[in-house]
């Protein structure tokens, strides 16, 4: 009883630590730790709250209709809107609260199933790449949490902790489709789950094997129906054309090797080798880690014949490796990340693999957990301190995101709901989710670059037309030369009305 009380106190302190870091870092950073994808999630969340379902405003062209949200699955925006509605907060703050709840759920799940071992291995979620994904408004946060819960659930099935009754089959079905609802690559879970079914079959548990195969089939059918619906509403299974990669194999291989090596630097999501302070910190951490690893391996060798690798260790490592194979194969053939292989793409797989590896170490250590605990605590401390030091050094202690957003609110407040904004910025998607945002057509999405006059002619004539001359408009080199001529002639960093609504 006393041990559990201590464990729960540690979990409480970890959640406080996570809450402080995620909220502080998000509000200090002017971007709120968000990217273009993040604003699209928030835009749909705002639309859901206002009763528009999974449809976004049109692109402002004459005759255009609302667009089905399909480039990303709807799972993450749905959760954000649920939190925003429940707590009565903005979708931005809801996304951060949600991520805190998600990482807390993952920690509690690991502890409830694996006990103190689960609490120790949960520190992996607080290392550089994993924690950055939970700090950002990215779908990788619910994606990783859902995978952790799925691995734990399958491990309990293998260990015969419960019989596969109807309620557990329903839970398994939802756990298999959840990763897909957060990221399309989540469909990969059917492969390792299929391996679990095969394993149970050869263990003589044919009934359970058959039931799992049935649930896998239903989950695949669900995903196929989802993609078919996307195709019918957008013309593409995943909402847009996915161009083939244009990088050479050598570039991708070198980029992949660098990214894999970076994943083992658990204290920095992106190590800048030109930064002297980072080099010193990483060097010291590597020496310290090597010493502790030697002790851990020594304990492991001494206990190697005592304890077998458990099912949870195997499951986490298998899921992690199969995910990595899936995402690397997709990135090798499709150009969906201009940065190549990043911690955002690889981190979920390595997080799962490292969790499995840590479970293996702990199983082999004859309850000698101290070296692993020291390694985890020091690493997590460096991650938190490093993130705070970097953010405060760059941005100070002001609530820079709130200052920036308040400024943008005032700028966008004058726009009518019927407006079409050419080159609308990311903040417009979050602050005014119902306003249409338009761009001229370019060669990559059509057979020609649309001229400025053609573009204006094709816009809705019943809506007032505005143009925003900030960052997005600076990319005029992507478009017809006439677009650049117009943008350069306009006052910069403004939202300007260029045409009133024309009544038919």
VONU-309679 format. One line per field, with one value per residue (C-alpha): x, y, z; residue number from 1. Coordinates in nm, 2 decimals, decimal comma. Example, Ala and Ser with C-alpha at 12.3 -4.5 7.8 and 13.67 -1.06 7.14 Angstrom:
BEGIN
xx = 1,23; 1,37
yy = -0,45; -0,11
zz = 0,78; 0,71
resi = 1; 2
% end
This chain:
BEGIN
xx = 0,00; 0,28; 0,46; 0,15; 0,11; 0,47; 0,41; 0,09; 0,27; 0,55; 0,29; 0,12; 0,45; 0,53; 0,19; 0,25; 0,60; 0,45; 0,16; 0,40; 0,64; 0,38; 0,18; 0,49; 0,67; 0,35; 0,27; 0,63; 0,68; 0,51; 0,40; 0,25; 0,44; 0,22; 0,28; 0,06; -0,09; -0,18; -0,38; -0,57; -0,66; -0,78; -0,98; -1,18; -1,22; -1,37; -1,60; -1,71; -1,80; -2,00; -2,20; -2,04; -1,93; -1,62; -1,65; -1,42; -1,51; -1,46; -1,15; -1,34; -1,38; -1,71; -1,94; -1,71; -1,87; -1,75; -1,46; -1,45; -1,16; -0,96; -0,59; -0,57; -0,80; -1,06; -0,97; -0,74; -0,97; -1,27; -1,08; -0,97; -1,33; -1,46; -1,21; -1,27; -1,65; -1,62; -1,39; -1,52; -1,17; -1,02; -0,92; -0,56; -0,57; -0,79; -0,51; -0,26; -0,49; -0,57; -0,20; -0,15; -0,44; -0,30; 0,05; -0,10; -0,32; -0,02; 0,18; -0,12; -0,18; 0,18; 0,17; -0,17; -0,06; 0,32; 0,33; 0,65; 0,83; 0,56; 0,62; 0,99; 0,96; 0,70; 1,00; 1,06; 0,76; 0,94; 1,26; 1,33; 1,15; 0,85; 0,79; 0,83; 0,55; 0,33; 0,41; 0,33; -0,04; 0,02; -0,17; 0,14; 0,03; -0,30; -0,14; 0,14; -0,10; -0,34; -0,05; 0,07; -0,28; -0,31; 0,02; -0,08; -0,42; -0,27; -0,01; -0,29; -0,46; -0,13; -0,08; -0,44; -0,54; -0,89; -1,10; -1,20; -1,56; -1,78; -1,69; -1,32; -1,37; -1,54; -1,25; -1,00; -1,19; -1,18; -0,81; -0,73; -0,91; -0,80; -0,44; -0,59; -0,82; -0,53; -0,29; -0,35; -0,03; -0,21; -0,34; -0,01; -0,13; -0,31; 0,03; 0,16; -0,19; -0,21; 0,12; -0,03; -0,32; -0,08; 0,12; -0,20; -0,29; 0,04; 0,00; -0,32; -0,55; -0,74; -1,06; -0,89; -0,68; -0,99; -1,17; -0,88; -0,86; -1,23; -1,18; -0,88; -1,11; -1,37; -1,11; -0,97; -1,33; -1,39; -1,07; -1,15; -1,50; -1,34; -1,10; -1,37; -1,58; -1,28; -1,24; -1,61; -1,61; -1,26; -1,15; -0,86; -0,85; -0,65; -0,78; -0,51; -0,27; 0,04; 0,33; 0,61; 0,94; 1,18; 1,49; 1,76; 1,81; 2,15; 2,00; 1,72; 1,96; 2,20; 1,90; 1,76; 2,08; 2,12; 1,77; 1,81; 2,12; 1,95; 1,67; 1,93; 2,02; 1,73; 1,80; 1,76; 1,51; 1,75; 2,12; 2,30; 2,66; 2,76; 2,63; 2,92; 2,68; 2,48; 2,80; 2,92; 2,59; 2,55; 2,91; 2,87; 2,53; 2,69; 2,97; 2,73; 2,49; 2,77; 2,88; 2,52; 2,47; 2,78; 2,63; 2,28; 2,43; 2,64; 2,33; 2,15; 2,42; 2,42; 2,04; 2,02; 1,92; 1,68; 1,39; 1,24; 1,15; 0,79; 0,51; 0,49; 0,86; 0,82; 0,50; 0,63; 0,95; 0,76; 0,50; 0,78; 0,99; 0,69; 0,58; 0,93; 0,93; 0,59; 0,67; 1,02; 0,87; 0,60; 0,85; 1,09; 0,82; 0,61; 0,71; 0,49; 0,77; 1,01; 1,25; 1,30; 1,30; 1,23; 1,17; 0,80; 0,79; 1,03; 0,96; 0,64; 0,83; 1,14; 0,93; 0,76; 1,09; 1,26; 0,97; 1,00; 1,38; 1,35; 1,10; 1,36; 1,64; 1,42; 1,31; 1,67; 1,79; 1,67; 1,49; 1,81; 1,64; 1,85; 2,08; 1,78; 1,60; 1,90; 1,95; 1,58; 1,56; 1,88; 1,77; 1,42; 1,56; 1,80; 1,51; 1,29; 1,58; 1,70; 1,36; 1,30; 1,65; 1,62; 1,27; 1,34; 1,67; 1,50; 1,16; 1,19; 0,92; 0,64; 0,32; 0,43; 0,17; -0,12; 0,04; 0,07; -0,28; -0,44; -0,27; -0,40; -0,75; -0,77; -0,65; -0,90; -1,19; -1,29; -1,34; -1,70; -1,78; -1,85; -1,50; -1,25; -0,89; -0,62; -0,30; -0,47; -0,22; -0,23; -0,37; -0,68; -0,76; -0,76; -0,92; -1,18; -1,24; -1,54; -1,36; -1,26; -0,89; -0,79; -0,47; -0,39; -0,35; 0,01; 0,18; 0,20; -0,18; -0,29; -0,15; -0,06; 0,01; -0,30; -0,26; -0,37; -0,66; -0,78; -0,76; -0,97; -1,23; -1,27; -1,34; -1,69; -1,85; -2,09; -1,81; -1,58; -1,22; -0,93; -0,56; -0,32; 0,04; 0,23; 0,44; 0,22; 0,21; 0,59; 0,59; 0,47; 0,76; 0,55; 0,28; 0,23; 0,46; 0,16; 0,09; 0,43; 0,39; 0,06; 0,19; 0,50; 0,30; 0,07; 0,15; 0,32; 0,20; -0,16; -0,51; -0,64; -0,98; -0,93; -1,29; -1,63; -1,90; -2,08; -2,45; -2,58
yy = 0,00; 0,24; 0,16; 0,24; 0,57; 0,66; 0,55; 0,76; 1,06; 1,02; 1,00; 1,31; 1,50; 1,38; 1,51; 1,84; 1,86; 1,78; 2,03; 2,31; 2,24; 2,20; 2,51; 2,73; 2,63; 2,68; 3,02; 3,15; 3,05; 3,30; 3,01; 2,83; 2,52; 2,48; 2,43; 2,45; 2,11; 2,23; 2,52; 2,29; 2,07; 2,37; 2,50; 2,18; 2,18; 2,52; 2,42; 2,11; 2,32; 2,56; 2,26; 2,23; 1,87; 1,76; 2,02; 2,32; 2,64; 2,64; 2,78; 3,09; 3,00; 3,06; 2,76; 2,59; 2,40; 2,32; 2,07; 1,74; 1,72; 1,44; 1,53; 1,42; 1,19; 1,36; 1,19; 1,45; 1,75; 1,57; 1,52; 1,89; 2,01; 1,78; 1,92; 2,28; 2,23; 2,06; 2,31; 2,62; 2,71; 2,80; 2,52; 2,62; 2,57; 2,27; 2,10; 2,16; 2,03; 1,73; 1,65; 1,67; 1,43; 1,20; 1,17; 1,13; 0,85; 0,68; 0,70; 0,57; 0,29; 0,17; 0,18; 0,01; -0,28; -0,31; -0,16; 0,01; -0,11; 0,07; 0,39; 0,37; 0,30; 0,58; 0,82; 0,74; 0,96; 1,26; 1,23; 1,48; 1,36; 1,21; 1,50; 1,75; 1,56; 1,59; 1,96; 2,04; 2,04; 1,73; 1,41; 1,21; 1,27; 1,07; 0,83; 0,73; 0,70; 0,48; 0,25; 0,22; 0,12; -0,13; -0,30; -0,32; -0,47; -0,73; -0,82; -0,89; -1,11; -1,31; -1,34; -1,47; -1,19; -1,20; -1,41; -1,26; -1,19; -0,96; -0,64; -0,70; -0,77; -0,44; -0,27; -0,44; -0,32; 0,04; 0,01; -0,11; 0,18; 0,46; 0,49; 0,51; 0,78; 0,99; 0,91; 0,72; 0,52; 0,38; 0,11; -0,06; -0,20; -0,48; -0,64; -0,69; -0,77; -1,04; -1,18; -1,20; -1,40; -1,64; -1,67; -1,76; -2,02; -2,20; -2,18; -2,39; -2,10; -2,13; -1,97; -1,65; -1,65; -1,67; -1,40; -1,16; -1,23; -1,15; -0,82; -0,74; -0,79; -0,56; -0,29; -0,32; -0,29; 0,02; 0,18; 0,10; 0,25; 0,56; 0,59; 0,53; 0,80; 1,04; 0,94; 1,00; 1,35; 1,47; 1,26; 1,12; 0,84; 1,07; 1,41; 1,51; 1,38; 1,24; 1,32; 1,07; 1,15; 1,36; 1,30; 1,06; 0,74; 0,86; 1,17; 0,97; 0,71; 0,97; 1,17; 0,85; 0,74; 1,09; 1,09; 0,74; 0,84; 1,16; 0,95; 0,79; 1,14; 1,14; 1,49; 1,69; 1,65; 1,81; 1,83; 2,13; 2,02; 2,38; 2,48; 2,46; 2,44; 2,16; 1,97; 1,99; 1,88; 1,60; 1,49; 1,48; 1,30; 1,04; 0,97; 0,95; 0,73; 0,49; 0,44; 0,36; 0,14; -0,06; -0,12; -0,20; -0,45; -0,61; -0,67; -0,79; -1,05; -1,18; -1,23; -1,35; -1,70; -1,61; -1,44; -1,47; -1,17; -1,10; -1,04; -0,67; -0,62; -0,82; -0,63; -0,28; -0,36; -0,54; -0,26; 0,00; -0,18; -0,24; 0,12; 0,23; 0,00; 0,14; 0,51; 0,48; 0,29; 0,56; 0,84; 0,67; 0,66; 0,97; 1,33; 1,42; 1,58; 1,83; 1,77; 1,41; 1,18; 1,39; 1,32; 1,38; 1,08; 0,84; 0,92; 0,71; 0,40; 0,46; 0,55; 0,21; 0,03; 0,20; 0,12; -0,25; -0,23; -0,08; -0,34; -0,60; -0,44; -0,42; -0,78; -0,89; -0,68; -0,88; -0,58; -0,37; -0,07; 0,21; 0,25; 0,27; 0,51; 0,74; 0,74; 0,82; 1,09; 1,27; 1,25; 1,38; 1,66; 1,77; 1,76; 1,99; 2,22; 2,24; 2,32; 2,60; 2,74; 2,75; 2,90; 3,17; 3,25; 3,31; 3,46; 3,58; 3,52; 3,70; 3,52; 3,57; 3,35; 3,54; 3,87; 3,76; 3,61; 3,91; 4,13; 3,90; 3,89; 4,27; 4,25; 3,98; 4,12; 4,36; 4,07; 3,97; 3,60; 3,60; 3,72; 3,55; 3,61; 3,56; 3,43; 3,40; 3,32; 3,02; 3,22; 3,31; 2,94; 2,92; 3,25; 3,27; 2,91; 2,99; 3,25; 3,12; 3,12; 3,13; 3,08; 3,11; 2,77; 2,66; 2,41; 2,14; 2,12; 2,20; 2,21; 2,58; 2,87; 3,09; 3,46; 3,72; 3,84; 3,48; 3,41; 3,71; 3,63; 3,28; 3,39; 3,42; 3,75; 3,76; 3,78; 4,06; 3,98; 4,06; 3,99; 3,94; 4,05; 3,87; 3,55; 3,34; 3,61; 3,62; 3,29; 3,45; 3,29; 2,97; 3,13; 3,32; 3,62; 3,85; 3,74; 3,86; 4,19; 4,26; 4,15; 4,36; 4,67; 4,63; 4,76; 4,48; 4,31; 4,43; 4,28; 4,48; 4,47; 4,45; 4,39; 4,44; 4,18; 4,20; 4,14; 3,91
zz = 0,00; 0,09; -0,24; -0,44; -0,26; -0,35; -0,71; -0,74; -0,58; -0,84; -1,12; -0,99; -0,99; -1,34; -1,46; -1,29; -1,46; -1,80; -1,76; -1,66; -1,95; -2,22; -2,12; -2,05; -2,37; -2,58; -2,45; -2,45; -2,81; -3,05; -3,27; -2,98; -3,09; -3,39; -3,76; -4,07; -4,00; -3,65; -3,77; -4,00; -3,71; -3,51; -3,81; -3,84; -3,46; -3,47; -3,75; -3,56; -3,25; -3,47; -3,62; -3,97; -3,92; -4,10; -4,38; -4,43; -4,62; -5,00; -5,16; -5,26; -5,62; -5,80; -5,77; -5,51; -5,23; -4,88; -4,87; -4,69; -4,44; -4,58; -4,61; -4,25; -4,06; -3,84; -3,51; -3,36; -3,44; -3,30; -2,97; -2,96; -3,02; -2,75; -2,50; -2,61; -2,58; -2,24; -2,08; -2,27; -2,39; -2,72; -2,96; -2,92; -2,54; -2,58; -2,80; -2,52; -2,25; -2,47; -2,52; -2,14; -2,09; -2,36; -2,22; -1,87; -2,00; -2,16; -1,83; -1,62; -1,87; -1,85; -1,47; -1,43; -1,65; -1,57; -1,23; -1,12; -1,44; -1,64; -1,45; -1,52; -1,89; -1,92; -1,88; -2,25; -2,33; -2,17; -2,37; -2,65; -2,96; -2,79; -2,56; -2,85; -3,03; -2,72; -2,69; -3,05; -3,17; -3,38; -3,43; -3,33; -2,97; -2,97; -3,23; -2,99; -2,69; -2,88; -2,99; -2,63; -2,51; -2,80; -2,72; -2,35; -2,44; -2,68; -2,41; -2,16; -2,42; -2,47; -2,10; -2,05; -1,82; -1,95; -2,19; -2,53; -2,46; -2,66; -2,47; -2,52; -2,89; -2,92; -2,74; -2,96; -3,27; -3,15; -3,05; -3,41; -3,59; -3,35; -3,48; -3,84; -3,73; -3,61; -3,90; -4,21; -4,16; -3,85; -4,08; -4,02; -3,68; -3,86; -3,95; -3,59; -3,47; -3,73; -3,60; -3,25; -3,40; -3,57; -3,25; -3,05; -3,32; -3,28; -2,90; -2,94; -2,87; -3,20; -3,08; -2,97; -3,29; -3,50; -3,31; -3,35; -3,72; -3,75; -3,57; -3,79; -4,09; -3,96; -3,88; -4,24; -4,38; -4,17; -4,29; -4,66; -4,62; -4,47; -4,77; -5,02; -4,87; -4,90; -5,26; -5,34; -5,17; -5,28; -5,57; -5,36; -5,10; -4,87; -4,98; -5,22; -5,48; -5,31; -5,54; -5,58; -5,41; -5,61; -5,39; -5,49; -5,29; -5,17; -5,01; -4,85; -4,71; -4,56; -4,42; -4,27; -4,11; -3,95; -3,83; -3,67; -3,49; -3,37; -3,22; -2,98; -2,86; -2,61; -2,47; -2,80; -3,08; -3,32; -3,23; -3,38; -3,41; -3,46; -3,12; -2,87; -2,56; -2,72; -2,81; -2,45; -2,30; -2,55; -2,49; -2,11; -2,14; -2,37; -2,13; -1,84; -2,04; -2,15; -1,79; -1,68; -1,98; -1,89; -1,54; -1,68; -1,93; -1,65; -1,44; -1,75; -1,83; -1,47; -1,49; -1,85; -1,77; -1,49; -1,67; -2,02; -2,23; -2,16; -2,41; -2,36; -2,44; -2,76; -2,86; -2,81; -3,01; -3,29; -3,32; -3,32; -3,59; -3,82; -3,79; -3,88; -4,18; -4,29; -4,25; -4,41; -4,71; -4,75; -4,72; -4,96; -5,23; -5,15; -5,10; -4,79; -4,59; -4,75; -4,46; -4,53; -4,22; -3,91; -3,55; -3,61; -3,85; -3,67; -3,31; -3,26; -3,38; -3,17; -2,86; -2,88; -2,95; -2,66; -2,42; -2,52; -2,48; -2,13; -2,03; -2,14; -1,94; -1,63; -1,67; -1,69; -1,40; -1,10; -0,96; -0,98; -1,13; -0,99; -1,30; -1,53; -1,30; -1,27; -1,65; -1,71; -1,44; -1,56; -1,92; -1,86; -1,64; -1,92; -2,17; -1,95; -1,85; -2,21; -2,36; -2,10; -2,14; -2,52; -2,52; -2,26; -2,42; -2,76; -2,65; -2,29; -2,03; -2,20; -2,31; -2,67; -2,83; -2,66; -2,76; -3,12; -3,14; -2,98; -3,25; -3,52; -3,37; -3,40; -3,76; -3,86; -3,65; -3,94; -4,19; -4,26; -4,24; -4,61; -4,70; -4,93; -4,82; -5,08; -4,92; -4,58; -4,30; -4,07; -3,78; -3,99; -4,01; -3,63; -3,54; -3,82; -3,93; -4,15; -4,38; -4,72; -4,81; -5,17; -5,37; -5,74; -5,92; -5,97; -6,19; -5,92; -5,89; -6,24; -6,59; -6,58; -6,36; -6,33; -6,40; -6,14; -6,36; -6,43; -6,06; -5,96; -6,23; -6,10; -5,74; -5,60; -5,72; -5,43; -5,17; -5,08; -5,17; -4,95; -4,99; -4,70; -4,78; -4,51; -4,52; -4,75; -5,02; -5,02; -5,20; -5,52; -5,71; -5,71; -5,92; -6,25; -6,28; -6,27; -5,92; -5,80; -5,98; -5,80; -5,46; -5,48; -5,57; -5,26; -4,91; -4,71; -4,39; -4,44; -4,50; -4,79; -4,96; -5,34; -5,45; -5,30; -5,34; -5,68; -5,66; -5,93
resi = 1; 2; 3; 4; 5; 6; 7; 8; 9; 10; 11; 12; 13; 14; 15; 16; 17; 18; 19; 20; 21; 22; 23; 24; 25; 26; 27; 28; 29; 30; 31; 32; 33; 34; 35; 36; 37; 38; 39; 40; 41; 42; 43; 44; 45; 46; 47; 48; 49; 50; 51; 52; 53; 54; 55; 56; 57; 58; 59; 60; 61; 62; 63; 64; 65; 66; 67; 68; 69; 70; 71; 72; 73; 74; 75; 76; 77; 78; 79; 80; 81; 82; 83; 84; 85; 86; 87; 88; 89; 90; 91; 92; 93; 94; 95; 96; 97; 98; 99; 100; 101; 102; 103; 104; 105; 106; 107; 108; 109; 110; 111; 112; 113; 114; 115; 116; 117; 118; 119; 120; 121; 122; 123; 124; 125; 126; 127; 128; 129; 130; 131; 132; 133; 134; 135; 136; 137; 138; 139; 140; 141; 142; 143; 144; 145; 146; 147; 148; 149; 150; 151; 152; 153; 154; 155; 156; 157; 158; 159; 160; 161; 162; 163; 164; 165; 166; 167; 168; 169; 170; 171; 172; 173; 174; 175; 176; 177; 178; 179; 180; 181; 182; 183; 184; 185; 186; 187; 188; 189; 190; 191; 192; 193; 194; 195; 196; 197; 198; 199; 200; 201; 202; 203; 204; 205; 206; 207; 208; 209; 210; 211; 212; 213; 214; 215; 216; 217; 218; 219; 220; 221; 222; 223; 224; 225; 226; 227; 228; 229; 230; 231; 232; 233; 234; 235; 236; 237; 238; 239; 240; 241; 242; 243; 244; 245; 246; 247; 248; 249; 250; 251; 252; 253; 254; 255; 256; 257; 258; 259; 260; 261; 262; 263; 264; 265; 266; 267; 268; 269; 270; 271; 272; 273; 274; 275; 276; 277; 278; 279; 280; 281; 282; 283; 284; 285; 286; 287; 288; 289; 290; 291; 292; 293; 294; 295; 296; 297; 298; 299; 300; 301; 302; 303; 304; 305; 306; 307; 308; 309; 310; 311; 312; 313; 314; 315; 316; 317; 318; 319; 320; 321; 322; 323; 324; 325; 326; 327; 328; 329; 330; 331; 332; 333; 334; 335; 336; 337; 338; 339; 340; 341; 342; 343; 344; 345; 346; 347; 348; 349; 350; 351; 352; 353; 354; 355; 356; 357; 358; 359; 360; 361; 362; 363; 364; 365; 366; 367; 368; 369; 370; 371; 372; 373; 374; 375; 376; 377; 378; 379; 380; 381; 382; 383; 384; 385; 386; 387; 388; 389; 390; 391; 392; 393; 394; 395; 396; 397; 398; 399; 400; 401; 402; 403; 404; 405; 406; 407; 408; 409; 410; 411; 412; 413; 414; 415; 416; 417; 418; 419; 420; 421; 422; 423; 424; 425; 426; 427; 428; 429; 430; 431; 432; 433; 434; 435; 436; 437; 438; 439; 440; 441; 442; 443; 444; 445; 446; 447; 448; 449; 450; 451; 452; 453; 454; 455; 456; 457; 458; 459; 460; 461; 462; 463; 464; 465; 466; 467; 468; 469; 470; 471; 472; 473; 474; 475; 476; 477; 478; 479; 480; 481; 482; 483; 484; 485; 486; 487; 488; 489; 490; 491; 492; 493; 494; 495; 496; 497; 498; 499; 500; 501; 502; 503; 504
% end
